[in-house]
Amino acid sequence: MKLVLMGTNDFVVPMFNAILNAGHEILAVFTRAPKPVGRKHIITPSPVNVWAEEHKLPVYTNIADYNFTPDMVVVVSYGVILRENVLNSALCINIHPSDLPKYRGPSPIRTAIYNGDKKSAICLMRITPELDAGDIYLRKEFDIGVNDTNAVVEKLVSSIGAEMLVEYLSNPSAYSPNPQIGEPTYTRKFTSADEDINWSRGAYAIHNQIRALGAGRTKINGIDVKILETHVDNGELKIDRIQPNGKKPMDWKSFINGLHGAEIILGK
């Protein structure tokens, strides 16, 4: 098939790579424009941009440049709203990592982990003007472990999503569109403020917050820290890795040793 691929993030690359390896013709790859990264604000292309250039595929970073008539457009974590010129050019499909219509919007994986969900699903769906509301062609469930982080679940979704895309693109006519059933729920973009820990919340709520967002910010004995890894043991939150402000990450025991026996005061 002649395809246009649209995506940006790191976890998209294995999916696009699987499509390329399946022998499809890639007419173009659309991705977000390079942006400043790190403390030095070095202008850096997206992971999908780097992948496309490595495979000598034509790359576009402005959706206004779209002028193609492919057999299909494949979109995964692109981050750009598609206009009618794209939607009308061919069937546009998307991999969405939630059990639609649950968790429409920008952060389905983080939201599922934050809420402590033990199961979710990946939907291969048609893109429509309404956000994440299109018919579903293929759906596969997956489990979320109690200690799985966002990075772990993204890797799993990437692997399953790649298999789903290759399966579907090998014979699209074999899959009927199924409308979404039920009341939709919506996610939002998490911000740095969401990392602030409220110690009055339960152990699992804080644990889920940290594994979803990658860190939780707080004070311990007056020291600004980021808590990086935790687990829950008999209903009690246990800290595994921590990063004091201005220092490298360390294990909890090393941090405690630095307090020289002082009583631990959380949040102050």
Helices and strands as residue ranges (DSSP letters): E 2-7, G 10-12, H 13-21, E 25-30, E 35-37, E 42-44, H 47-54, E 59-60, G 63-65, E 72-76, H 84-87, E 91-96, H 108-114, E 119-126, E 136-143, H 150-170, G 172-174, G 192-195, H 203-213, E 216-220, E 223-233, E 236-244, E 250-251, H 252-257
